[in-house]
Amino acid sequence: MLTGRGRKVTASIMLPRRLVERYLRTTPADMLEYARIADLGARLTGQIGAQGHYANGLAAFYIATGQDAACVAESAVGSTRMEDRNGDLFMSVTMPNILVGSVGGGTGLPSQRSALALLGLDGPNKAAALAEVTAALCLCGEISIMAAIAGGHFTQAHDKLARGPT
């Protein structure tokens, strides 16, 4: 957490209450309560960092852009933070060890090079920007999963779409 060997990146967003309620079908207060409990659970179990699931987004992004998928384990360390800002929700992710590159290795494979080109991040000197995109991706994932859990939709979706009775 303190001296990762990758890039340290933070991504943040201010989510107005009305958008949280309309599109995420929950409230900032419920998301903050979930975050409080999840953070406590992470600390009590000795987890390094406290976040919902950076690894899911990282794995997909790493494979799609030719990164070393084995680096997902150390890149997935970090912390998600939420704060009440006058009824609106501030969220941020801090990821101290994003391991990405824009040249070499799998980045030269045709599909992976195309994915990087689509982002405008293929070629030399683009790794810092690629790390920023990676953190933004993880922030989006955190918003989604934490809203789903706080709003009670996460389990319902799994029951309905994947893990219900057979």
ABEGO torsion letter per residue (X at the ends): XABBABBBBBBBBBBBAAAAAAAAGBBAAAAAAAAAAAAAAAAAAGBBEBBABAAAAAAAAAAAAGBBAAAAAAAABEBBBBBBBGGBBBBBBBBABBBBBABEEAAABAAAAAAAAAAGABEBGAAAAAAAAAAAAAAAAAAAAAAAAAAGAAAAAAAAAAABBX
